[in-house]
Amino acid sequence: MKQGYSCIGLVNPKSPENVGSVMRAAGCYGVNSVFYTGTRYDRAAKFCTDTKNRVLDTPLIGVDDLKSVVPVGCIPIAVELVEGAKPLPTYKHPARAFYIFGPEDNSLKKEITEFCAETIYIPTNGCMNLAACVNVILYDRMAKGTNFSGHL
């Protein structure tokens, strides 16, 4: 049974708490790697809250540009609450996905959403915390099983 492949891109994450919680979710849901841009996490990494030390199992890699590190065959998917985004409840995940999340205190820039194949959103009555969004997306991927979309 095909399990698929998933990784996460974080655009300039705001706090070490967010990244630690994202790493915990990555470990729980079998994410293959996590990439991040920006300098805020680097300055705060010593306060990391990766309480399960998931960074030992799931690579956490600082990069200058997420577009340049999309793993081979992965479909870049922006997670953003914007007009035209597809709602998560009806979304069919690709087998190889690179989910890109913006910082909590800002939106994804147009240059990121433009290179992504799709944009999806979690229908809520307000904004969610970054780690909560990552958990919901990864849980949805797991819950829907291996009946992946035909993305190429």
Secondary structure, DSSP 8 states (H G I E B T S, - for coil): ----EEEEEESS-S-HHHHHHHHHHHHHTT--EEEE-SSHHHHHGGG---TT-GGGTS-EEE-S-GGGG--TT-EEEEE---TT-EEGGG----SEEEEEE--TTS---HHHHHHSSEEEE---SS---HHHHHHHHHHHHHHTTT------
